[in-house]
Amino acid sequence: MANKLRPTRDRQPPLINTASREVTVRRAGYEVKPEKLLQQKIDSSFRTQYISMEMKGGMIVFTFTAAAIELFKTSLYKYYDAHQSLVLKEVEHRVKTKKAKFEVTVDVSISVKYKDSAQQLYRINIYQTTSRIGVNGKNEMKFLHEDLPVICEAFKKIMT
């Protein structure tokens, strides 16, 4: 009988299943200046339009003010939490700051797919510091034509 060797890599502890969204955290191998992150957020709060949209390199890019992106994210998560057939897989990208040595979430990448399918419909990238959201993937137009109008209605209710 052959002697089986165990892998030498560290074992990942099992994740406890909760009713809330599953979030994977990835840490980047670089550091950022907290002053630069704050300045980007401040700059986004002085934009003249609450929301603008453009197509950039095969991606739908939404640019928000600092307050509008927070309200839009709330509407976005409410929509997908209540949706019966879509499921999210969320990945947070965190970096360390140079001076304070604490971690900051720079962006969140959300993969959207049907519950009964392994294939991703589209990906939503939320860039926290620049107050931008990018949507790309094979079915990004599904987001634009079906999901976005419902999310915008909820967004309007929050804004008023």
Order of alpha helices (4+ residues) and beta strands (2+ residues): beta-alpha-beta-beta-alpha-beta-beta-beta-beta-alpha
